[in-house]
Amino acid sequence: MITCGVVGATGTVGETMIKVLQDRSFPAESFRPFASAKSEGKCVRFRNRNYPVEIIRPEAISKGMIIFGATSANIAKNWIPMCIKAGALVIDNSSAYRMDKDVLLAVPEVNGHLITGEENIIANPNCSTIQLVVALAPLLQLGKIRWVSVATYQAVSGAGTPAIEELQRQQNGTLPVNPADRIHENIITSIGHPDAGGYCSEEIKLMNETRKITGQNFPVFASTARVPVRTGHTEAVAVKFDNPVQRDEAISILEESPGVAVSESGSSPLDVEGTDIVVVDRIRNNPGDPTVLQFWVIADNLRKGAALNAVQIAEEFLEKRKI
């Protein structure tokens, strides 16, 4: 009997994980929602039953449980070790263990074959990374990639429920005094604090995680921004190959790639909200360099960028356990 739990069950990503588990008929016979003390005792509905929210403690975890994490990295480092010690599988959406050399960072369409069914923790990548590599990895069939440039336009839901609520307040006319805190009719060009070299944490995640997942060592030139969109991340991507590449061949490859939908019409975040696909839009050769492809990548950051990818990891894990 499989018991699954969600840590951070009352947050935006946690709620989406619960929805995806139900949408995909995940084979769990029982369910445990976990959250902070302020949510303790509230009820979470799962498959027509109400489950009381608990604080995660060692006695709540048993061997064989599958625990989905939807907390910050600092909080994840507190509860994950006890789950591993108890013999549970943790699929963690935070950045806490993503770059640990002994932890698999997984996107099933790209490196799902590396899941063995013996893991005790698998890391879920950053939302912007997931949609990028789903589009990027199939293009390795065209030749060796020399570099990737990506500029992201990320929805506020990537920063959680408080950010969604703040956007709504600002749209209703309650604007902050400090312009740097304003997202309504604005673009914030740093997601996380910049390091000494000027790169913000979101850019560093995107650069490092892309290389780890694809197993390639090309440089990734990343620029990330927060935009006044509720849900759906949009990325402008340019890829430099060692050899000339054909737009039509790229389209053919991507049309056959799992999880990808190819568009030529100018898709938007509204087109992908609530869906599980990664849209690759307006694929084109750079007219000044036949070795460069440019395209847009758009996906629902709460589903494929977080919850769906985590559930797909669990499904692949269970499939490998059967084998």
N, C-alpha and C positions, 0 to 999 in steps of 0.2 A: 504494500500500500504506500503510495507516494503522498507525503505531506509537503505542501509548499507554503512559503511565507514571504511576505513583503515587508522589508524594513523601510520605514518612511511611507507607510501605506496611505497617509492622509495628505501627502504632498502631490504636486502636479504630476510628476513622473510616476510616483507610486500608484496613484489613481489610474493612470494610463496603463501601467503594468497589469493591474487587476482587470481592467477592461480587455486587454489583449489576451490574457490567460483565458478569459471566458469566450472571447471571439474565436479563438483557435482550439477550443475544447481541450485544453491542456489536461493530461491524464492525472489529475490530482484528486485523491479521494477526500482529503481534508485540507484546511486552510487556516493560516495564522497571520493576522495583521499586527505589525509592530510599529510603534511611533514613539514620540516623546511623551513626557509626563502630562503635558497640557492636553494631549489627545486620549490619554488613558481612559478607558471605559466607554468611549464613543463606539458606535457600531459601524462596521463596514459590511456592505452587502456583497456576497459572492455566491453565485448560482442559487439565487432565491432563498438564501439563508443570511441571517445577520450574525456577524462575528465580532466580539468585543475587542477593541484595540488594547494591546498589551505593551509593556516595556520589555524589551528583549533581555532575557536573563538566561544563564546556563541551563536552568531546569526546564526551560521552554524548548530547548533544542535537542533533537535526537538524531541518531545515526541514520543517514539516508535521506534526510530532509533536503529540499532544494530551497535555498533562501535567495531571494532577489533583493539587492540593495539599492535604495534610492535616497541616500543621505549624502551629506558633504563628506569630503575626504577625511577631515579631522574626526568626525563621528564614526566613520567606517572603520578607522583604525582601532576604535574602542571595542566594537562588537564583532568584527570579523574573526579575530583570533579565537574567541570562545566558540564560534560556530564551527570553525575548522577542527578545533580540539574535540568537539562532540561528534565529528564524523559527517557533518553536513557538507553539501556542495554550495558554495557561495558564488553567485553571479553578480558582480558589483559594478554599479553604474558610475561610481565616483572615480577620481583620478588616483586614489590612494596606492593602488598596486599596478597600475597600467604599465609602467616602465620597469617594473621588477623583472629581471632577466629570467626568473624561474616561473613567472606567471604568464599564461597565454593571453594575448590581447586579440579577441576574436570578432570577425565579421563573417558569418557562415558562408555567404556567397564568395568570399575571397580566400579565407584560410580555414574554413570549417573542417577540412580534412585533417587538420592538426589536433582536433579534439579527440581524445582517446577513450573517454568514459571513466577514466581513473583519477581525474582532477579533483582537488578539494576547493579550488578557487579559479575562476575564469573572469578576466576583466572585460567589461563592456567599454568600448572606446568613447571618445568625445563625440557629441552629436554631429559636429561639422566634419569630423574625420570619417565617420561611418559613410555618409552619403558620398563623400569624395572618393573613397577607395572602391565603393561599389561601381562607380563609373570608371575609375582609373584602371583598376586591375585588368579588366578584359582588354584594354588597349595595349597591354604589354605584348599581345600577339602581333602588333604592328612593327615592333622593333624595340631596341633598347631606349629607355627614356633617359635623357640627359638632365632635364630639370622640369619642375612643375611650379607654376605660379598660380596662386589662388587668392582671390579677394572675397570675403564672406560678408553677407548682409543678413544678420541673425535676428530672429524674432525674440521678443521679450520673454516668451515662455521658457526659453533656455535658461533664464535666471530664476525660474520658479514662480509660485503663486503670488508672492508679494510684488514682483515686477509686473505681472499681468494686472493686478489690482491698481498699481501706481499708474500704468498707462491709461486705464479706464478713468481714474480720477482726473488725470491731466486732460484727457479728451473731453471730460465734463466741465472743464474750466478751472480746476484747482491746480495752478501751476506753481512749481517751486521757485523760490527767490533766486537761487543759484542756477544760471543757465546750464552749467555742467550736469545738473541733476535732471534736466528736462529731456524726455524722450519723445513727447508729442511734437510732431512736426520738426524733428531733429534727428541727427545721426551722431552716435557716440563712437568715436574711432579707437577706443581702447576697451577691450573686454578683459578685466583683470588688471592688476598693477604692472606697468612696464618694468623690466629688469634693467640692469646697468647698461645693457646694449640697446635698450629702447624697445625690445619686443615684449608685448603683453603675454600673460599666461595662456590665453586662448590660442595665440599664434604659435607658441612653443609646443603646446599639446598637438596642434595640427601638424606641425613639421615632424616632430619625433614619432608620433603614433603612425603616421602614414608610412614612414620607412619601416617601422617594426612590423606592421600588418602585411605589407606587400613583400617584405624580405628584400627590398631594394635599397640602394644607398644614394639615390639621386637627391640633390638639394630641393627643398620645398620653400619657395618664397611666399610667405603667408602674410596677409593683412586682414584683420578681422574687425567688424563694426557691428554695433547694435542698432537696429532700425525700428521704427514704430509700427511693427507688424506683430499681431498676437501669436500666430503659429506659422511655422514654415521657414526654413533657412534657404537662402539663395546664394550660390557661389559662381563667380566668374573665373573660369579656369583656362589656362594656357599650358600646353604640354609640348616640350621640345624633344624630338627624337633624334637618334643618330643618323637617320636616313629619311628621305622624302616619304610622306605618307599621303594616302588618298582619303578624302572625306567620305566617299561612298563606301570604302572598305570599313572605315570606322563605324559608320552607321550600321552596316551589315553585322558587324561583330556585336555591337551593343544591342541590336534588336534580338539577338539570340542569347543575351546574357541574363541570368536570373535576377529578378528584382528590379530590372531596368525597363523604363518606357521611353522611347525616343520620340521627340517632338520637334517640329519645325515651325511652330506657330507663335512662339513667344509665351511660354507658360509662366504662371505666377504662383506665389505661395497659396493663394486661394484655391488654385486648381488641385493642390496636393493635400490640403488640410483634411485629416481624417482618413487618409489612404496609406497604403503600405509600400508604395512604389517610389523609386528614385527616378525622377524625370531628368533626362539629358536632352537639353534643348539647344537648337540652332548650332549644330556642329558645323565648323567651317575651317578651311585652310587659310592660314595667314597669307595674304597676297604677296607679301614681301619675303616669305620664307616657307618653302614647301615642306620643311621638316617640323613645322609648328601647327598644331591643331588648337582651336579655341572652341569653347562651348560653355553653356550654363548648366549647373546641377541644382535641382530643387527637390526638397523632401520635407515631410512632416517631422520636425525635430523631436517631438514627443513620442511618435510611434517608431518609425525606422531609426531615428536618431537616438533612441533610448529604449523604450519598453519592448517594441517588437524585436529588436536585435537581441535583447536579453532573453526573451522567450525562445527565439530561434536557436540560441546557444543551448538552452536547456533541452530543446527537442533533439538537437544533434547529439548531445551528451547521452540522452536516454537511448537513442538509436544505436550509438556505439556500445552502450552497456548490453543491449540485446545481442549484438554480434559477439 
